[in-house]
Every structure is written in C-alpha cells, then in structure tokens.
Amino acid sequence: MNRTKAIQAIDENSEFDVIVIGGGASGIGIALDATLRGYRTLLVEKFDFAKGTSSRSTKLVHGGVRYLAQGDIQLVKEALRERGYLKRNAPHLVKNQEFIIPNYTWWEGIFYIIGLSLYDLLAGKLSFGKSILLNSEKTRKVLPGIKEKGLKRGVLYHDGQFDDSRLAIDLVHSIFEQGGFAINYFEATEILKDESGKVAGISATDGTSNEHYKLRSSIVINAAGVWVDDILRMDHNETKRLVIPSQGVHLVLDKSFHPGSFALMIPKTNDGRVLFAVPWHEHIIVGTTDTPLEHALDEPVAQEKEIDFILNTASHYFKKTPQRKDVLSVFAGLRPLAAPKKATSKTKEISRSHKILVSPSGLLTITGGKWTTYRKIAEDTMNTAIRNSVLSFKPCITKSFRISGFSDESIEGDHFSVYGSRKEKILDLILENPELGRKLHADLNYTLAEVTWICRNEMVIKLEDMLARRLRILFLNARAAVQIAPEIAVIMGKELGWSDEKINAETMAFKEIAKNYILTT
C-alpha cells in the first residue's frame, strides 16, 4: 500500500477500466474483484478506508439467525456460504466463534435447536460446527457471567467473528499487490459524461494536497454506502432516495462482565430484536440497536435511549450489572438500508439484501448488503458492470483468492495474529529495537512497533486513522486512546514528516472525535 505511488500512477495515466467510489466493504470488494479480473481499477474514498459503517460492525461474519427467523432462507444460505469462503480465504482474521443462547423456559431450547439445525444444514460443507443443546450445569460452566436464576439450559451454535477494519486494510493491500489502486482522502466531486450523456469518469480532489483530477472510465460504480444518494445526485439532480440510514450502537466493556471465550446471543429483547455480547480483542462488545435516522452523519453519535437500552438489556442477563461508568467505549455505525417502497419506521423490516441499480447514464449503484456477503456483492456488481459496458467478460476468481496477509496459524491468544503473514515483519522491528516492543498503554497489548510499521505500510493520513482503524484502541478504550494520543502523534510525525503544528492539530482533532466514544456519568 503506497499512496504516493498511486497518485503518481494516475498522474501518468488517468484512463481506467473501472472506477469505484467508496472505500467500505462493498467498494473495496468490488475494486479487488475488478483488479483480479484484469481490469485497470481505481478506488477513491473521501475519508479513510472503512471510516464509516465498515469499521463499526458487531464484528460478526454470520448467516443471520434473525433473518432465518424472518423466513429469509435465501439470504441466510448465501451469507453462510460467504462466511465459509471468508474463513477459508482470511483465517488470520476470521475465527469460528461459539455462541450460547440461554434458555429460561423449557420450550425455548427445542424451538431454537430446530431453527439452528436448519442454519447448520444451510451451511452445507462450509459449516462451522453442529448446534447442540446444553443442560443447565454445562451452560453455567461456559457462561460464568450469566444470571443463573431460572436458567433451564442453553443452545450452542457456531458463527464467525472478525476484525472489520483490519480486513478492509488487507483487502486494500490485495488490490495494490494485484496491480490495482485505492486512494483514501480522495473525494469524487463530479460524474463526467460524454456527448451522449453516458458516464465517462469522475472529477476528484486529493484531500491532502487539494489537487484536482479528471479521471476517465466508462465504468463508474457508486459504492458510497449511506452516502450513495449524494453520488446519485451528481449523476442526476432529481433522483429518488435509495438509502435510509439505520444506526447501530455498541458498548465495549471489560471482560469481567462476560468471562470466558463463548459469545452470548439474547434472542429476543423487549423490542423484538436480538442482542449480542461478543469477545473481541480481550474485551466484550455488547450490541446492537436499530434506530432509523433521517440523515447520515460522518461521525454518528449514540443516542441516550440506545445506550440505556443496551445497558438495561445486559443487566437482565449479566451477574455483574454494567453501568455507564463501566463503558470503556461506545461507538455508532450507520447501515445503508435500501429505502422501502412504502414508508416505515421499522428498520428490521427493511431488506438487508443487496441491490444493484443501473442509471440511464450507465452509473452503477450498489445498496444494502453486509460485511459477510461483500465478496458476493462485488461479484454481482462486476458481472452487471461488464454486461452494461464494452469490456470483454472475464470470470470472477475471488471464491478461492487468498486475501493479503493470509496465514493459517492459530489466532487464539496471539495479539499479532491480525497481521497474518506480516506479523514477522513487525516482530523483526522489535528484535532490531527492543524499545519498539513497549506497550502503548498498560491496559492494551498494542506496541510502538505496530505504529511504526503501519506508518510505513498502511496509508495512514490522520491520527484518527491509526487509533480508530489500524489499531482498534478508540473502539476498545476511548479514554486510553485520548491518553496516548499525544505520544502517538509525535511518533507518526517523525515517520510521516509532520510539523509541530501538524502534530498538535492532529492531537486536538482526535480528542474532539473521541468525545463521542466516551460516556459521561
């Protein structure tokens, strides 16, 4: 990953086969698919890669147990298949996570095991494991933090767990390694048209230099997530709204609230949704909510009612009741749900499946979807793009493509495992200079070596990029992130050539962003 070389490449040749707007899961997946098919491809992202929805998920690679209950068999089957491909292609980031559904009535266990047996069946040869009933004694043993009063039994099932923004970065690595280009902080500002009104490329501005570019391509793909309507308005002013944003909030707690390696799935909350408590980087993520919003925000903020809902629901299941003071970080993300044909405030009724729209100009727009199915979204989108262009057909090869960093070493209990095959390069830095092995914060396992390596290899532009998405510190412990921000800014300054003024400005900007991740008591 080298931003400077990418800029040099477009300076030398601004003609592309495919241009993708949007650096989240869908956009990155599409750009990789196009690159692997042999098309000259460029992805542009207004902010940082995975800055929006794609770094703010529940960290699950899953078929969607709730969608099965809603009868959306095809969506679940597709997601389970994609879950298997992703585990096979990025085992350093995706692991088999065991979940427990606690049962407080006798009939619940039978009901859930029947449904989950179908879940397992739909996964076929790519199954992660068989769902089973546990007696109350075994359930208490594997869920030592669960409230025991009235507990009858538990149901164990398997799904995937991953680090979302690290997967995004490895996919960007893959794009570069395969000959494509992806540039963060590079904003599409105009859809270019030819004399017949067909898409001919984009105008874009480099946010780091304010340089303006005209980039040519007969295929432009709008994968801007919750901001797809903004891109559509560049294509045609009077356009129907395609996306309705839905906010999902997560709280991060110390592992003492939910000890052990098993995740908890609460199948029905008081508003009919599900809630997860998932182990992640030695912490626990609890969420999520589903709150419709009128407008998308660059930095969404958790609403008090969402925070209260999660804390209240968790208190009914955890022995140790979490309170506001116990929340290490709170983060909100926006889902780009396809707008319904009829008005509704119930986002759980809006389809999670992806949809591809081809505008009269030839602009392709992708809506809906989720991380688990990003590969399938990319395949469908590129197939559609090829059918609607003069490009010769080339087959999709991503089902078996090993994502950059691929390593099938065990990832359990190894902090550096998320770097996959690049792990040794970071450890070599520590061997060369033992000081780089120092932890950034006493409560976290991140080291100085990681900051150094990331600065040199992962296109960080801002302090926020480092602390929120390359390292996950802002999401794990927001106060700790604020504490170490000045030191990290200095290190980045040395690596990236920042002035003292730039170091101070980045520190202040990050602290302002971090306020939204810290709960006041």
C-alpha positions, 0 to 999 in steps of 0.5 A: 500500500503506497499512496504516493505511488498511486497518485503518481500512477494516475498522474501518468495515466488517468484512463481506467477500466473501472472506477469505484467510489467508496472505500467500505466493504462493498467498494473495496470488494468490488475494486479487488474483484475488478483488479483480479479480473484484469481490469485497470481499477481505481478506488477513491474514498473521501475519508479513510478506508472503512471510516464509516459503517465498515469499521463499526460492525458487531464484528460478526461474519454470520448467516443471520439467525434473525433473518432465518427467523424472518423466513429469509432462507435465501439470504441466510444460505448465501451469507453462510456460504460467504462466511465459509469462503471468508474463513477459508480465504482470511483465517488470520482474521476470521475465527469460528466463534461459539455462541450460547443462547440461554434458555429460561423456559423449557420450550425455548431450547427445542424451538431454537435447536430446530431453527439452528439445525436448519442454519447448520444444514444451510451451511452445507460443507462450509459449516462451522460446527453442529448446534447442540443443546446444553443442560443447565450445569454445562451452560453455567460452566461456559457462561460464568457471567450469566444470571443463573436464576431460572436458567433451564439450559442453553443452545450452542451454535457456531458463527464467525467473528472478525476484525472489520477494519483490519480486513478492509486494510488487507483487502486494500493491500490485495488490490495494490499487490494485484496491480490495482489502486485505492486512494483514501482522502480522495473525494469524487466531486463530479460524474463526467459524461460524454456527448451522449450523456453516458458516464465517462469518469469522475472529477476528484480532489486529493484531500491532502494536497487539494489537487484536482483530477479528471479521471476517465472510465466508462465504468463508474460504480457508486459504492458510497454506502449511506452516502450513495444518494449524494453520488446519485445526485451528481449523476442526476439532480432529481433522483429518488432516495435509495438509502435510509440510514439505520444506526447501530450502537455498541458498548465495549466493556471489560471482560469481567462482565462476560468471562470466558471465550463463548459469545452470548446471543439474547434472542429476543429483547423487549423490542423484538430484536436480538442482542449480542455480547461478543469477545473481541480483542480481550474485551466484550462488545455488547450490541446492537440497536436499530434506530432509523435516522433521517440523515447520515452523519460522518461521525454518528453519535449514540443516542441516550435511549440506545445506550440505556437500552443496551445497558438495561438489556445486559443487566437482565442477563449479566451477574455483574450489572454494567453501568455507564461508568463501566463503558470503556467505549461506545461507538455508532455505525450507520447501515445503508438500508435500501429505502422501502417502497412504502414508508416505515419506521421499522428498520428490521423490516427493511431488506438487508439484501443487496441491490444493484441499480443501473442509471440511464447514464450507465452509473452503477449503484450498489445498496444494502448488503453486509460485511459477510456477503461483500465478496458476493456483492462485488461479484454481482456488481462486476458481472452487471458492470461488464454486461452494461459496458464494452469490456470483454467478460472475464470470470470472477476468481475471488471464491478461492483468492487468498486475501493479503496477509493470509496465514493459517496459524492459530489466532487464539491468544496471539495479539499479532495474529491480525497481521497474518503473514506480516506479523514477522515483519513487525516482530523483526522491528522489535528484535532490531529495537527492543524499545519498539516492543513497549506497550502503548498503554498498560491496559492494551497489548498494542506496541510502538512497533505496530505504529511504526510499521503501519506508518510505513505500510498502511496509508495512514493520513490522520491520527484518527486513522491509526487509533480508530482503524489500524489499531482498534484502541478508540473502539476498545478504550476511548479514554486510553486512546485520548491518553496516548494520543499525544505520544502517538502523534509525535511518533507518526510525525517523525515517520510521516514528516509532520510539523509541530503544528501538524502534530498538535492539530492532529492531537486536538482533532482526535480528542474532539472525535473521541468525545463521542466514544466516551460516556459521561456519568 
